[in-house]
Amino acid sequence: MGDQCSFYDQHLLSHVTNKCDQNIIVRAAELQSHGRLHDAALQYENLQESRSVSGVVVYESRLLLMKGDFKKASSTLDKIIGPTTKITSSPTDALIILMKAHCNCFLHLHLQEAVDTARAVWEAWLGPAEVDKAPLTDTHVLLEYYYQGIITLKSMLQERRFVDTEQPTVLKARRVQLYNSLVLQGRVHEAFEVARMEMKFGASTIEQLRMFQSYLELCKKGPSVGAGISSYPLNLYEQSKPICAAHIHISIGKTLCKLDRQPKGAQSFQTALDLFSELDSTNGKALARMQIAFLDKSTVTALMATGDNLQRLAGDFMKTCNELQSLVQDLIDCKDWIGTNSALGELSEMLQCGPPFLQPKFQACQREIKKIYDETGNKFNFWHMQSQVWQFEFTKPSSFGKGIEMCEGFFKDDRKDPTSNRLLKEIFATMLMVAYEAIGDDVKAEDNAKLCLSLTKEVGDRRLIIANEISVARFRRKRLRVSETLLEIEKNTTSLAALFHESSGIDGKERLADYHDLVSLTIYLADLWTMRWDRSGVEEHHRERFLENALHWIETGLTLIPHVGDDVRSSSRGALDFVHAGILRRMDRTAETIRLCQETLSTLNGETSTRDKANTQQLLASTLMIEGSQNPSMEIFNDAKGAYLEAIKAARELGDMLMAAGCLKALVKMVANWPETSLPTKISLPDVLGWTQEWDDIWEEILSEASTYHGLKGLEVRQRLREKNSTDLYRIAIELCMNENDILQAWQWTQKAKARAVATSLGLSRLVPSNMSRGFSQNSLELLDREHALLDVIENSDERGRFHLRMEHFNLRQEMNSIPELRPIQAIRQGGNLEIVDLDCMFGGRKDILCVDWVEREDGTYHIIAVRPGELPQYFATEVTVAEVQEWLECYIYAEDSVDNLEDAIPEEMEVLDGLVSPLSDIVAKGDLLIFVPTGLLCAVPLHALSSTRNGGRNPVIEWNPVVYSNSLAISRQVFTRATNSSSSKSNKKCKVAVFGNPTPEHKTESKMAVEIGEYLKADIFMGEDATSHALRAAMQDDKLIHYHGHAQFDSSDILNNSVLSLYDGNVSVKHLFESSVLQSPHITLIACHSGQQKITIGDEPLGFFTALTVAGAGSVLGNLWELDDLHASSTFTKHFYKDLGNNIQAGKTNFVFDLALAHQKAVREMRASEKTRGLYYWAGIILYGSPWLIFS
């Protein structure tokens, strides 16, 4: 190999004796000298005998590290690291260990381990005396390179703890000393490495520029021979000069740009590009083009910020983006992962700040970054880039969810592969703290603040610790507002007071916190004393001192305000005044509170933060409302209204929809309840309804969170959201409309209320009724498939990272709404409220249908709004009260002896409730279909069993008319589309029906009845051991009409888990039904006790088997409100209910309509005609819910 090996260290490669391997190493050197790093690294894979030689492994690993393949470099080094590999053994062993530590920095973020290794190497081989020794070898240069790399990385991550030898000035001095020594020895190639080291680790200075320029002079002079060093092979050195010169031109260009000499820098980049082009180095050309593109990007970005000539700049922007995209592909082709990451990082930044249509490219860019991370294992680079991306995304309120998902991903990754890097954890914890606070999750925000505090304590910097303790206090203060523990409030008051005294320097000690944080502490302390006052009783001794202490801290904060920095002074003052005003209001100093709020707003003007404005406006409005309740006047009314409107505006700017909704709700209530005598003109109904509509729109947006969850999860999310919102604003809107005799608007608001109050978005948006999707175009079907796949992703993703996915779903729905054939299905699946014109379409133009809604008025009575398709609604008042309904239910439904009471009950005993239906007598013809939509407690009342007088006769409603129940007409619109039973194939004409009999052998009579029904309906029969939960669910998902004749249990204390249907292999609970895949059953009959009973939960939502099955996808459900322990009654009802269906099946018909409501009415009439089953107990509890008909086709 001879002199050709002198390009490397002789002692590294002296053990390579195989001639073929020697030639491969020389070929690798030639490729490296032409900038073809990937091809050079591939050469090493062809070695025959020398793959494990230490020097060979060092240089192969070095090539891999130069192109950013840390994963492969680490595995290559592992081949020769063993028990005998020690730092003190030799410089080569030290270099191998140091390179491995360098890999671990990037692969696992084991920074402290790498720093400890670097220090040990420095002590063993890089002491000050070592630099002056001759001859210096490549090994020494590489030791210095990786040592400086690790220490500089530590410095870059601001670990805040350095030994003297690790100070940047010391590191720079060592590089200059090493460079000069190498130049004197004529080791030009090694001098180039040190020059590049200066470029990478040093600051951009004139001295650095001179170093690079002097290196170019060395290249021109050719090789020099130092004492005891063999000369480089002429051919290899001559070939390496252009590539070295090209790289140094890039370094010069970067330095010039950092020194604000961009035109000269651009010239250097062009010179480098020309040199790389002469070498035909794809990798080199890409690197030079990338620097030019970066320069163009900086220019375009700076000019775009001015807003001048945007049309021309838009073209330049896209040109730069396209150039970066091209560079990315070139660098990927070269397997230059470091260059690729740099280009991707710059491209991501441009796409992020670009127009919305570039977002798909941005997402593709992020996927490419993740792909490279998976390929190379460069964890440090990946998470560093991700943090930069998130910090930009944080400027967009709609991206908080995405940022949270990204940051949580870091900690998830860290749990799998723990890192010792404290600061990177602190960066992501800080970002999570800010993001969670922005979306209102103060519990998680506090958790991350505590993590930041614990990480800071590892450093021991008291200033940093105090800053983080103040952050923790901010979130703890929010949590304590809802805490009932006085001890915790007192404990935190004491600890924060001590923290203030330590950090403020008021005792002549050093001040350890900035003034802004100190003012924040005074605010928290004043707030804690205010909380203490709120928790105290009126009779508590010295109660007034709590507010006096609060005022003391306010006064302390005011003395600090002049010292707060200009950028945050007005924000600090606004927050301080807000708490101050709250204290004054508690002291019944209402006038002072109003004056302070007004002064604060007028003083701060546009300087304060939007949050401070929103809080102060909300406080001002609520205080004015209190003042108005005592002294109502037009002036106070207008001031309060204006303050609420300003608070709503500010809340919307913040993206705080909950705050906006709260202010709107307070505004509507204030306007509705304000004494009209104090106002010269009547309050405008359109204005009030407009604010109510705005409130409703906000809640539609908030509650859409539930629509992406299926079944039970959707119910839980929706009800959790409901806890923050009451439905009384709908009632106010209905009341106002009725007072104005605007029945149409009252009906519309009733539909809005009930569409919100039932489970219209608990997963129904996932349903695609098969009868509606037939005949769709391929494009429409693909969009439906995309939506279903996206909803699966949303449902299975972490709740904290779902926001951006929901936005993607929103955009997809917008696209689907633009396609005419998808609009009807979208309207149905999104569960919106109805307009009056929708009824004609719903019922196919039929006029023999009456929709009846009950509403609860403010005075505690129930009123009726009824409407026929194609007509205007009619309004009827009743005298039946909520208290009377409650009393009836307590006796006949909820009491322990309710069954005995029902068995003895006679129609006259329901007369107290007959007023709920008596107004219908004048507007209903015999045979009209009635759709009953009850509210609240009425969901548990058999309204069809109440009596009315017609044509001189008095009978229950069901005797005159078929009845079907629904929780809202929005639900009815959905279930109508599911009421289709399709034949499975042309060869199988049998209508699909499945009968499940009692699985317990001792109930032979019930089993016999089920068999008889199954045979009559030509159904699939599941009895005894075959009546399993698996079989039931499978049948429900196979378009089959289901008849279940067995036992059910309803437990109002735990409906989800303890309300069950009994089957052979166990129970099927309401929870199981909610969690089921989408059901396809058009109708389900439950001949079982309490199967029709429902409990009214948060938000006026009924919960039970009916809700669960309808939400899961059933078209209609029939069940019983109470326990019916009479086989004769069950048999009689079932036989007559299925009579028409059985006749059609027996006749072999496959296309017919089974009128469920009419069948229900006929069966009840037959029971009433029999002396044995005439009593209310036997027939009144059986109700039909959902669709009134079933279409077989």
Steps between C-alpha positions, in 0.01 A plus 500: 500500500803722559473875490141485389409419862656820625171672426400318818696432815756233438451345843124472438530319169826312548307183580329494158710242317253371242583658165136501386394671823773759454368583155144527637617746765680707241188495280293616796745787551468598135120502521512701821728753336230551236230555762333164443470401865232235457690322222817522708328344800364217282857406403571384855230237472716325234800449732609140527727476806530850646145583608590472870828694486468792740623764257269375228199506733588853609505630145191308390312632805630848431357490148166382637496780756592758235188405304286477814439124525541475879322169534733319260810676634413385852451139394831514306687622809337230713686236294836591655405638842575241763615464862855596407399819317594773743561871469845473653613206283581703187384806309323266259300330775422841648378617159276192459341554844460871437335439161260254664413761764449751219254257337313456827459878523289492188347154523393501865568857619742355758677831523638472851659164422662656191625803696658276764670297225624815326652632822678171561639504145616858540684417820665196342594621151405864440669692778663832405840333464367251243429772241868600482620145454619388157403325299122555536291231341151479352403327821585803711305727264198271512521474877492877517211510248271267693603646836412851382182370339371348822596796717352748250178298484481524876552874478240533224243325717575751776576246766625802698787314670850519349853440620753764407644293215155480341440872464444602135797739503728222625370258236562757226853566623572128491374478139721790389802348677438162339451656157824698517690192615369296208581772249857518627530124460357514151206278589267681262219246500488491880510881502191491279324286761581758768385783272166319455492449875530876543215550254278254684576586861639853495328836476501684167785743533756674283769270651307194391467644150875554485555140606291374209673732256843389619395143443419579138854634465634169638298313236660706225854437629462122497613249761779566741686232684537523873766335710456126518186502285489329164366712218150437375465310174504769238200367311275480806602837637465674167152346467406609851599865453194605295251332735671654803510840332131473407402418857706784637331741256167394652646567846621843387159575351320406823738718701452795268121468523514489878709817483221661292704486180241301301609598145856383568362189665291423192813529286678245721207259472505536121876434493443184706222394262733544202771289666253226593366505143851445360524196728149387402427463871120477535527523874730804489288680242192442716677644805606813309153544346352456846702793637386717209140392563534581870622846405205545262263380774633757745460776243145398404393461863637841596330668203168324564500641852490850350187418298635671187446359150349178632409368155863496385616367835244220482670382182843518665360316802372209289823495298705464818266231633530303178880535504516369858269214407731408211802521731336271752455234235861536375636468854280199572634337184854563631404361844632822653271504800656802671454710187152357447394593852631853455309543175186346645519727802520812284228372268272421795543851633405651163199273451379571852484872445365458147137505382257223612521308173862417585404319822483154333859555385594602853347178635689301235818678607440399862445138396831508313679632810352215703604251232861623514491480880392137474778437248789670682389502863596868539273567796661830591455649154144368470374638830692824458328554163166398645533756778569771242197394297277499808615840617380642170177300509440641847433837338184348349227433763359218287829310528524460877376144473763419241775656710389303804504179302852575382633585847331200662665292230839608632420376852347180364822442308702590809318238707605235253859628478573722803721800437730672744458834323328720752457813292329335202249357746458847647440650154221257419351517850492879476327485162247252636436724799424796272288295260290331768441837664388639164237228453382524860645176641657651810555162668737382227652846475582485872646150462742626234585809703593267786717296263681817391551586867647160583734518199613849600574384855756258354701804390476677834457848350274670754381762251379233260342304782307804619380579146364147467350505849306810395374313193382212717331750732308645205334168422457398862315826552251401228452157653447644847214713371286187485658334802299467817804437717572804715817338630645479149418866431662609828806283437554650154447853631778449753743341251444770235549778752834342598593468131424868443714611793789282382489612138407870533813622676295726728714403799815633335584164343557437132183506291457155343193557279415759240237758584239350271518170694491686830181681398357163400575370849316794660202425274500132602523590868216751473295238317570238769380735774191568290439126471538471875228765539277316250530175701434662835160525662329830575536436872874417482712711734722763334358415158550858379876465556524256208406773253722751682795264452405465135503878460842510667645279230330709230666811642836318507454407136418859407832617647683254275317586176727797405801262497342245267633490146320708238401193297296344782420794726148558374421131511621481862299808593189361331522170688561683828205735449275209407564327836474836677157563348384155608600578859313830494189327372513251786517796735172626347687796357322459169547855380875484566519165319328646194723807505818293533402269213418798279824678592698185433349455156540866406860511624615178342326549165666281238816436701360234727460137404173379359458269800523792743244693298263205492526438875456867590205549264332189640552622858371846407190354335414271790552784749278732297239225494509486882472877515210487256313244709500755783461819299377410151548768238546529126856630543614207714325257267681636193836507681460137614389387156795678338746346746368150434523552122861621534585201722346265241704664224823466699422138593448415134832662411662280764327192365352447848160369392395401851552855623313641199211260563491594868484873422229448240297297746535768768406770249183319388394431860563861597298636208216252552471576872560877495197695625328641191371795701852644514537495122336758273469250214431129490797267472547382142406133465724454190799627698442258787437208267808597300718480813334172594571368151862608531518314832342197335749512211791506744364199682448320173870549434597390851269199504628388160782350708256222585395438141836344417466240774293190453242375747582510870807721467289758320243490779766554766666788315169668424374474855829632636460800274136531605609548859646835393183607325134502595213499254302776673592748227286304255213527747549876518491521119181293487342709775582825320358369174182383670462832680522668159252242361762394245411129498710416196819625667396330824471171307838555336668567835329192643659295224839658568469421870400139447754442225763607755341318790502151346782292368498640147879515478607198703624314197205540268723695264680172436189327364453457127145372435541233233177590323627856445849408380382283213572659167762740633785592267843353558625838619223524763568149626872578528422814701279299736777243540752777570273648762444166670875432506569847638239455774669173596831685530337776707324254727819304569728801541585663828235755597761768553620477140168480317439865421684508167336171399159649570593798283593255225160334547330839482675577171405158363136558593511834320623318191225239534235770542600641161384179330121506442439126546676507839315798646191306618707231672722765659197683638367175646830373641599829664185498711411864459169653600212520253341785315125501449544433126691178573188324627345461154813323376525285814147365467477482124226761477263317734259725689360239741792543738515728803829572678444591865769666713462565872700783655545598861419865576661722762188475719541122527217405261519300179391653171452340159622601154349283226552513124396311189723479191432797276326704770601750766537380860229549760548580866299371798539573870431230757451521874695183576808577710839339536415431867189301404694290251771437760238388754340259251837349409596458865186294552473296181853474360768564762341358817596154626135391480447668162401168336223444753381856450495459122317168513225669700506823300199612297494768228336746738816503710685658208247781463737738677729471197233489226544872449829419329308363197149649524584804277571258214136390477402795280786464247538123463292277278451132573778298340753782484852393588622679814869554559543579868814693599493533881743691715658436841284291733241441227739251338394254773124561462285284265348801325313276254305358797364840602137558410331761286140564405392484137154481350349455842722205590797490734785259424877477525682667211625164371138394444455784252845527346824306443784652702879491470743671740819688430738717703515756220384537142870514407528143627185408307652627177798274555316182598257524208788439259604182683159334494577284196546122504671374183505145367846353513503376140275410208525134589390562857164676506441449872469821700771506760361453851669359810320386816679462833314299761562469870839335550410347838359141477255541790290752307357251251177692438686812391729291281198340335350841427826619342517190280144554384576861405817394320323236297217737415749763376725240331784635709840379611430372851750517784392311813672375814872459442472667158359823649840657558615859510725432199206369297286800599762753396567317174128502416475871582779568249340295223192704402280268701183591682561386859243359741633444853274322748680473829602686811631853543608695804502880527712661772461878511799533734738356240321477166808430289633200692204357690217538248525173307335249265547138614652250257647151533866605519439802721340840497504768230501839671404843374872572501564203269234627260653847492838345428366275222601544141241677288177299510298432187179374662201692362290401803558337840225373730586449866228303678670544835434683825608866516653482151331828406590689814741793474664733747531872431866595531703820467369726227150345494642193326303174546724199553401133475461213252309719254773763487781243482344298217398806300844656536658170395293501181157339552203647310238443771471326837198366688519443874321521833509786750452269797507140619241288317495161669209356303565249222147521367524877454841472329376223275184690407688817412771322303257289298298800388801727453658265247175392332534717188874431472445126530225504236731670251784260577272196476378626162859518380499875447837675491389857425258647751465752781450381856323782686650464846292778659175354364603149610572636848158669510319185384677286760407744779138505384487121512636505855250766605222293349583208729380509858826336616726765350281813499681668792767765448764271645479257206521731197584859596870432566568358153627784282646533151805723459654620173363429154124433463547267206733233363560463127585156362656515155 
